[in-house]
Amino acid sequence: LTVSHDITNKRAWAPCFSIDGVKLPTGYYFGMSATTGDLSDAHDVISIKTYELDTADGVSKEERPNIQPETEFVVTPKREHKEDPEPSTSGIKKFFIGLLVILGIIVVVLVGIKIYQNRQENSRKRFY
């Protein structure tokens, strides 16, 4: 399996990676994903071109859909793992949280005032 890319769209394909001994069946789909970090950005996949360069030895085209996807070995790249930063709260989210806190405080104050008024009223109605 060899993956190449043409980022500059000059029809000059540069190799991305190559792994020997990969067996892929027919009838599957390719998926793409990308991440940009904190900033939002759009990634467009213009096209995907696949080519069957050769068939594995001893496998006919009729047997190809029944192959289990596998590889002889996997080489993992050696990279430092950095923890993702905690997502920050957006301005709209902060606004609504603040609004709910203020409304909650107002409700608590109004209920407290109502309870205080009822107690004052009840204390005046008692006859000793």
C-alpha positions in Angstrom: 0.0 0.0 0.0 1.5 3.3 -1.0 -0.1 6.7 -0.3 1.1 9.8 -2.2 -0.2 13.3 -2.1 -0.2 16.4 -4.4 -0.8 19.3 -2.1 0.2 22.0 -4.6 -2.0 20.5 -7.4 1.0 20.5 -9.8 0.6 16.8 -10.7 3.8 16.1 -8.9 2.9 13.3 -6.5 5.1 13.1 -3.3 5.1 9.8 -1.3 3.4 10.0 2.1 4.0 6.5 3.2 4.4 3.0 1.9 3.7 -0.3 3.7 4.4 -3.8 2.2 2.2 -6.8 2.7 -1.2 -5.0 3.0 -4.2 -7.0 1.9 -7.4 -5.0 1.2 -10.7 -6.5 -0.1 -12.9 -4.9 -2.7 -16.3 -3.3 -1.8 -15.0 -1.1 1.0 -15.0 2.7 1.4 -12.3 5.3 2.1 -12.8 7.9 4.8 -11.0 11.1 5.4 -10.7 13.2 8.5 -8.7 16.3 9.5 -8.2 18.5 12.5 -6.9 22.0 12.8 -6.6 22.6 16.5 -8.3 25.6 18.2 -9.0 27.6 15.0 -11.7 26.5 12.6 -10.8 25.8 9.1 -12.3 24.0 6.1 -10.6 21.1 4.4 -11.9 20.0 1.0 -11.1 16.6 -0.5 -11.3 17.3 -4.2 -10.7 13.8 -5.4 -9.4 10.4 -4.4 -7.8 8.3 -7.1 -7.2 4.6 -6.5 -5.3 2.3 -8.8 -5.0 -1.5 -8.7 -1.4 -2.0 -9.6 -1.1 -5.7 -8.9 -3.0 -8.5 -7.4 -1.6 -10.6 -4.6 0.0 -13.9 -5.6 -2.4 -16.8 -5.5 -5.6 -14.6 -5.2 -8.0 -14.5 -8.1 -10.4 -11.6 -8.8 -13.3 -13.7 -7.6 -11.7 -14.4 -4.3 -10.8 -10.7 -3.7 -14.0 -9.6 -2.0 -13.6 -12.4 0.6 -10.1 -11.3 1.8 -9.8 -10.1 5.4 -8.1 -6.8 5.7 -4.6 -7.3 7.2 -1.0 -6.4 7.1 2.1 -8.3 7.9 3.4 -5.6 10.3 2.6 -2.1 11.3 5.3 0.5 11.9 4.1 3.2 14.2 5.7 6.6 13.9 7.7 7.8 16.9 6.1 11.1 17.9 5.7 12.9 21.1 2.1 12.7 22.4 0.8 16.0 23.5 -2.4 16.2 25.5 -5.2 18.1 23.9 -5.9 21.4 25.7 -9.2 21.7 27.5 -11.7 23.4 25.2 -12.4 27.0 26.3 -15.9 28.2 26.9 -17.2 30.3 24.1 -18.6 33.8 24.5 -22.2 32.8 23.9 -21.9 30.0 26.4 -20.5 32.3 29.0 -23.3 34.8 28.3 -26.0 32.2 28.9 -24.3 30.8 32.0 -24.1 34.3 33.4 -27.7 35.0 32.5 -28.9 31.8 34.2 -26.8 32.6 37.4 -28.3 36.1 37.5 -31.9 34.8 37.0 -31.3 32.2 39.7 -30.1 34.9 42.1 -33.2 37.0 41.3 -35.5 34.1 41.9 -33.8 33.2 45.2 -34.1 36.9 46.4 -37.8 37.2 45.4 -38.6 33.9 47.2 -36.7 35.1 50.2 -38.6 38.5 50.2 -41.9 36.7 49.9 -41.1 34.3 52.8 -40.0 37.3 54.9 -43.2 39.2 54.2 -45.4 36.2 55.0 -43.6 35.8 58.4 -44.0 39.5 59.2 -47.7 39.3 58.3 -48.2 36.2 60.4 -46.5 37.7 63.4 -48.8 40.7 63.4 -52.0 38.5 63.3 -51.3 36.7 66.6 -53.4 37.6 69.6 -51.8 37.1 73.0 
